[in-house]
Structure formats: C-alpha cells, structure tokens
Amino acid sequence: MEVCTEETGVLRRDDAGRPYLAFEEAGCTFCRACLEACSEGVLREEVERWPLARFWIDTSACLAHQGSVCVACVQACPEGAVKLQGMWRPEILTDRCTGCGLCVAPCPVEAVRWSG
C-alpha cells in the first residue's frame, strides 16, 4: 500500500482493511512497485488476467454524448484506447484498453465506468 501511495495512490484499503483500486482518484501506471513489495505473494502478474479492469463510457452521463465538447478521457488515455466516434463521442476500444483507469478521474461527470 505504501509504495502505491508514493506512485499514484490508486491502491487503497476499504473499511475492512481490504485493498481495492480507487480509479475515481487515480490510475495505475503499471510501475510494478506493489508486485515487488508484496511479501505474501498475493499480487501476481498474470498475463491472462489483463486488463486490470474493464471500462466503458456511460453515454447517458457523458457530456460529449449529450452534445458538449469534452475530450478529457481521450486525452488521459496513454494507450490511445479512447477514440472519438462520429462527432466527438468517445468510445473505449476494449482490445486496446489495459485497464489502467487513468481515464476515470479526469471525467467531470463520472461517465467512465468500470468493473473488475
């Protein structure tokens, strides 16, 4: 937990002390610090488990899908996995998304959703 706090702070503890990913405040940079610091072996890098989480745009909440110009999620994605379809409507390309969550926090209306 401490090494993640120094990097991005995306790894947090819930009220019961269990770790979870707080994408609403930060994203994962895949720095691997948490993997290296985990002495219990609970965190493992398993290629078949990627992406880290699955993301999508809630079009009913998204400003761009409602006619306003907003590209916050597009600009935040380091993989180019958020593309504009048609006239400024963002869509997450699942085949390119790593699940880092960096697109979540910049969204001014919390329209980027996730599971996983």
C-alpha positions as CSV (number, residue, x, y, z in Angstrom):
1,M,0.0,0.0,0.0
2,E,2.8,2.4,0.9
3,V,4.6,2.0,-2.4
4,C,1.5,2.7,-4.4
5,T,0.8,5.8,-2.3
6,E,4.1,7.2,-3.4
7,E,3.5,6.3,-7.1
8,T,-0.2,7.1,-7.8
9,G,-2.3,6.2,-4.8
10,V,-4.7,4.1,-6.8
11,L,-4.4,1.2,-4.4
12,R,-6.4,1.9,-1.2
13,R,-8.0,0.0,1.7
14,D,-11.7,-0.3,2.4
15,D,-13.3,0.0,5.8
16,A,-12.5,-3.7,6.5
17,G,-8.8,-3.2,5.5
18,R,-9.0,-5.0,2.1
19,P,-7.2,-3.5,-0.8
20,Y,-9.1,-2.1,-3.8
21,L,-8.4,0.1,-6.8
22,A,-9.7,3.6,-6.4
23,F,-9.9,4.6,-10.0
24,E,-12.1,7.7,-9.2
25,E,-8.9,9.4,-7.8
26,A,-6.0,7.9,-9.7
27,G,-5.0,5.3,-12.3
28,C,-2.4,2.5,-12.4
29,T,0.9,3.3,-14.2
30,F,1.9,-0.4,-14.0
31,C,5.1,0.5,-12.2
32,R,5.1,-2.9,-10.6
33,A,6.1,-1.5,-7.2
34,C,3.1,-3.2,-5.5
35,L,4.1,-6.6,-7.0
36,E,7.7,-6.2,-5.8
37,A,6.6,-5.1,-2.3
38,C,4.1,-7.9,-1.7
39,S,5.8,-10.4,0.5
40,E,2.8,-12.6,0.8
41,G,2.7,-13.4,-2.9
42,V,-1.0,-12.3,-3.2
43,L,-0.2,-9.9,-6.0
44,R,1.0,-11.7,-9.1
45,E,1.4,-10.6,-12.7
46,E,-0.8,-12.9,-14.7
47,V,-1.0,-12.1,-18.3
48,E,-4.3,-14.0,-18.8
49,R,-5.9,-11.7,-16.2
50,W,-5.3,-8.5,-18.1
51,P,-6.8,-6.0,-18.5
52,L,-6.7,-4.9,-14.9
53,A,-10.4,-3.9,-15.1
54,R,-13.0,-3.4,-17.9
55,F,-14.0,0.2,-18.7
56,W,-16.9,1.7,-20.7
57,I,-18.5,5.1,-21.3
58,D,-21.9,5.7,-19.8
59,T,-23.4,7.5,-22.8
60,S,-26.3,8.8,-20.8
61,A,-23.9,10.7,-18.4
62,C,-21.1,11.6,-20.9
63,L,-21.0,15.3,-21.8
64,A,-19.8,14.6,-25.3
65,H,-22.6,12.1,-25.9
66,Q,-25.0,14.8,-24.8
67,G,-23.7,17.4,-27.3
68,S,-21.0,19.2,-25.3
69,V,-17.4,19.2,-26.4
70,C,-15.4,17.1,-23.9
71,V,-12.3,15.0,-24.6
72,A,-11.0,14.6,-21.0
73,C,-11.0,10.8,-21.2
74,V,-9.4,10.8,-24.7
75,Q,-6.5,13.0,-23.5
76,A,-5.9,10.9,-20.4
77,C,-5.5,7.6,-22.1
78,P,-1.8,6.7,-22.6
79,E,-2.7,3.8,-24.9
80,G,-5.0,5.6,-27.3
81,A,-7.8,3.2,-26.3
82,V,-10.4,6.0,-26.1
83,K,-11.3,7.1,-29.6
84,L,-13.8,9.6,-30.8
85,Q,-16.6,8.1,-32.9
86,G,-18.6,10.4,-35.2
87,M,-18.9,13.9,-33.9
88,W,-16.8,13.9,-30.7
89,R,-18.4,10.9,-29.0
90,P,-15.8,8.9,-27.0
91,E,-15.7,5.1,-27.0
92,I,-13.3,2.8,-25.2
93,L,-11.7,0.3,-27.5
94,T,-11.6,-2.9,-25.3
95,D,-8.9,-4.5,-27.5
96,R,-6.5,-1.6,-26.7
97,C,-7.5,-0.9,-23.1
98,T,-5.1,-2.0,-20.5
99,G,-7.5,-1.3,-17.6
100,C,-5.2,1.3,-16.0
101,G,-8.1,3.6,-15.1
102,L,-6.3,6.8,-16.0
103,C,-9.4,7.9,-17.9
104,V,-11.7,7.8,-14.9
105,A,-10.6,10.7,-12.7
106,P,-10.4,13.4,-15.4
107,C,-14.1,12.8,-16.4
108,P,-16.0,15.8,-15.0
109,V,-19.3,13.9,-14.8
110,E,-18.1,10.4,-13.7
111,A,-19.3,8.9,-17.0
112,V,-16.3,6.4,-17.3
113,R,-17.5,3.3,-15.5
114,W,-15.6,0.1,-14.7
115,S,-15.9,-3.4,-13.3
116,G,-13.2,-5.9,-12.2
